[in-house]
Amino acid sequence: MFSSAARTAASRFAARAAVSSRATVTAQPSAMSLRYFASTFLNPAEVQERIITVVKNFDKVDPSKVSATSKFADDLGLDSLDAVEVVMAIEDEFAIEIPDAEADRIASVADAVEYVAAHPMAK
């Protein structure tokens, strides 16, 4: 029906159209969404202030001894059960659950601040 020259020209035209349409598709800028993650979720200064308040309000702690560098056992005289209760009070303050393995590592105000400031669910 068509001559071989017409078929060859049509196939070349189709091939060029396919190549050029692929080129324009790949040449178009794609919409990318970039996500940036912070190293902390809450402001560490605010977290520190709230944790110091929680520790000062604990029954067995002398509020005058509480500072940002206070260690629960050494500086505040808390035993392991008292330290667990302080960690539970911190959980309540920030509406989070701290796994037991992590709670055992929290031995000071600074440890608690570091953990809570990096926790994605802390409020």
ABEGO torsion letter per residue (X at the ends): XBBAAAAAAAAAAAAAAAAAAAAAAAABBBBBBBBBBBABABBAAAAAAAAAAAAAABAABBAAABBAABBAAAAAGBBAAAAAAAAAAAAAAAGBBBBAAAAAABABAAAAAAAAAABAABX
